[in-house]
Amino acid sequence: MTGKTFEYAPAPESRAVVDLASSYGLFIGGEFTAGAGSATFKTINPATEEVLAEVTEAGEADVDRAVAAARRAYERVWGPMPGRERAKYLFRIARIVQERSRELAVAESLDNGKPIRESRDGDLPLVAAWFFYYAGWADKLEHAGLGTEPRALGVAGQVIPWNFPLMMLAWKIAPALATGNTVVLKPAETTPLTALLFAEICQQADLPAGVVNIVTGAGPTGQALVTHAGVDKVAFTGSTAVGRGIARSLAGTDKRLTLELGGKAANVVFDDAPLDQAVEGIVNGIFFNQGHVCCAGSRLLVQESVADEVLERLKARMTTLRVGDPLDKNTDVGAINSAAQLARIRTLSDTGDAEGAERWSAPCTLPDHGFWFAPTIFTGVTQAHRIAREEIFGPVLSVLTFRTPAEAVAKANNTPYGLSAGVWTEKGSRILWMAEQLRAGVVWANTFNKFDPASPFGGYKESGYGREGGRHGLAGYLR
Amino acid sequence: MSGSERVEVRKTYKLYVGGAFPRSESGRSYVVSDSRGRFLANAAQASRKDGRDAVVAARKAQPGWAGRTPYNRGQVLYRAAEVMEDRREQFVEQLRAAEGVGQRKADTFVDAVIDRWVWYAGWADKVAQVLGGANPVAGPYFNLSVPEPTGVVAVVAPAGPLLGLVSVVAPAIATGNTVVVIASQPHPLPAVTLGEVLATSDLPGGVVNILTGSAAEIAPWLASHRDVDALDLTGVDVDGDAGELARDLEAAAAETLTRVRRPEPGADWLATPGLDRLSWTLETKTVWHPIGI
């Protein structure tokens, strides 16, 4: 070989498998209905800025109607239904998600901008698995170690983010329904489409009317939902700032609350780590899903003795990342979800430059339309820099170094967040020692960004409270 | 009968071993009658050799089955429920013929059988979370206990055509064991049809092996078999002199310390099961690892 490389030919996934309506109503009481007002908003493809569909903006009257439908379904149908029958509806949903997974994956990539490889191989299999797993719990709640007669809470108001739209829906709806609650869910305003397709799936599964209600809208819709007097339980995934506001507005009420918020995870690489494997883990940790991941490994803590070598290999690996068309099966990094998010990433990155860190971006050609940000690392970052303290929620990695395990722990825990952490070392005892010391809800060792419906997920400190996934994920929906 | 009337094609009822449907190597069969004594079919009468072949098939399938993810095993068991629901009329008809029960009772039992597959499908990826866990030992050690399947389970299925059979087989395979089961001698036909369901449910061949014939004849060879890890005597008759059989089987099993589950006369198979049929075919493995820099 003379160093000549072959270019990838385009390998686009067909979008013909998705049949989107030009406009969508609200899914309330088992039917798509118009909103009480006339407000709508457009959801766009962030890779092209093309309008995908027009979506109804739910107002207070609509939220009221949805909560009433959920209450009715809870009292008359879903609450009294034996667990083994509820289970069968959830199994049906899991199966339909599996059957329609190609279509849903394409819809997700269109609306969100994430690479089809991730929506197809990551999001969708997990969505089906989440429903399958919690389906099995519906008739086994007394075995979950949560008391002998666990009971549902009632109506759950759920607000989810735009980074894993359908997966976050599954994380919220599957355990809520398995435990006998009914739900009103608000998807994020930039990614409502797969939730609306999910409403169709509820219809195909003959899920009783009102058990799942989907109201679309932005912040005010979410606020109306979480503060509605008819909601017994609020589950929110999103930013720490909004989560704090929800906790404040629920103070003094009887509503239960679980929050899955921001993160600034440390990914700690020791000098004995298998470096190629670690570099893959660093790349996966921060560039997976364009870094739009609350548990992203956004702070690399690398042991000083291997820092240069790790950085060299990391940069080499980053130059091979393919940034572009989310529907291309070879794409590694897709589009930033929205103009607003892109602006936020740019602003924070600029503070990195201003505060004295050194920026390096992978050389890549970004498309002319849509929202894009090249995979970027900052070196020479100190703990005082904003890019080491604040969640960027984009493909931007801050690199810091350490000398001793104790210093790694101190730096890793030096954050108000505590969602996740990564540890890379060949030494098992050190992995377990680090896991003990780290104040984080999930610790990945020699791997990163792993999710499974059987595994609890959630944060310490200002990353929120409550756990989703596993046996623990039932607790937030039972009394 | 007019000359033009169509003559039905009847099914040959055979064993289900290693994913195939062989006749008994012995060439024997026995007459199966309906509740009023009328001839229904000839069922294969399994021999000692058939029992051994079945254990070989079960052993061969076991590592692969246990190596599947629990999620995958759960989906396969759920698939069995789907396929069974699809063929429910056939099972209802067979239960009515076998036991002479009415439509309603047969419906109740077939519903319960299908729901039992769903119940155990859900357990496949949860049993470790309920029966395993971290142990807070007094020292700098990570200590975790996980359940693992014991291996090959030989089962004498309870009397009755179907619900008891599924209730003893499903929990054993949900956790990764493989099974050799001797179906109820008077009611072998639904058991063979169940084999057809399993053969079309993505269950790997050899995970469930169904023998029809005499438990008194075959079970002693399974009880003393060195490659059988657990022996479920649930369906062994304990009335009068028959009680000796259960004792002899348990004694034979003792030679290789095969785990034994004793006969369970009068069990209520319609009741929601607990965890015990899952836990008794599981071993607990505890892993220690030091914690330190």
Interface residues (C-beta under 8 A of the other chain):
Chain A: R84 A87 K88 F91 A129 F132 Y133 A135 G136 W137 A138 D139 K140 H143 A144 G145 P405 G428 S429 R430 L432 W433 E436 P453 A454 G470 R471
Chain B: P70 Y71 G74 Q75 Y78 D115 V118 W119 A121 G122 W123 A124 D125 K126 Q129 V130 F142 T272 L275 H289 P290 I291 G292 I293
